[in-house]
Amino acid sequence: MKSGQAARVDNIVKEHLIHSHPALIVHLKLMFNIMSVHGFVSDGFGMRIIVPIVKDNMGDITDVNN
């Protein structure tokens, strides 16, 4: 994770983790261990937003090379 990037779907950025209470690490470790042991990950855990960026506004925006 790079610093200064925009927040994702969950509105969490790297700075939240850097400046959080040290107990957060314990809770995150516990959560990942439980997911590993039970083999279950929530559907919303990997949710992301993808924003396509057009290279040439004057070109064909439906072209995959644009």
C-alpha positions in Angstrom: 0.0 0.0 0.0 1.3 3.4 -1.0 0.8 6.5 1.2 -1.4 9.3 -0.1 -3.7 7.1 -2.2 -7.5 7.5 -2.4 -9.7 5.4 0.0 -11.3 2.3 -1.4 -14.8 1.0 -0.8 -14.3 0.7 2.9 -12.9 4.3 3.2 -9.7 3.0 4.9 -6.4 4.3 3.8 -2.8 3.3 4.8 -2.6 6.3 7.2 -5.5 4.8 9.3 -3.4 1.7 9.9 -0.2 3.6 10.6 -1.8 5.9 13.2 -4.1 3.3 14.8 -3.8 1.8 18.3 -1.4 -1.2 18.5 -4.3 -3.4 19.6 -5.7 -3.2 16.0 -2.8 -5.5 14.9 -3.9 -8.1 17.4 -7.5 -8.0 16.2 -6.5 -8.1 12.5 -4.2 -11.1 13.2 -7.1 -12.8 15.0 -9.5 -12.1 12.1 -7.1 -13.5 9.4 -6.3 -16.6 11.5 -10.0 -17.3 11.9 -10.6 -16.9 8.2 -7.7 -19.2 7.5 -8.8 -21.9 10.0 -12.5 -21.9 8.9 -11.7 -21.3 5.2 -14.4 -18.6 5.0 -14.0 -15.1 3.7 -16.9 -12.6 3.6 -18.1 -11.6 0.1 -17.5 -8.0 0.8 -13.9 -8.5 1.9 -12.4 -8.3 -1.6 -14.8 -5.7 -3.0 -13.1 -3.0 -5.1 -14.2 -0.2 -7.4 -12.5 -0.1 -10.9 -12.6 3.2 -12.7 -11.6 3.0 -16.4 -9.5 5.9 -17.7 -9.8 6.8 -21.4 -6.5 7.6 -23.1 -7.9 9.6 -26.0 -11.2 11.4 -25.6 -11.4 12.1 -29.4 -10.9 8.4 -30.2 -13.3 5.4 -30.0 -14.1 5.0 -26.2 -15.3 1.4 -26.9 -11.9 0.3 -28.2 -10.0 -1.7 -25.6 -6.7 -0.1 -26.7 -8.0 3.4 -25.8 
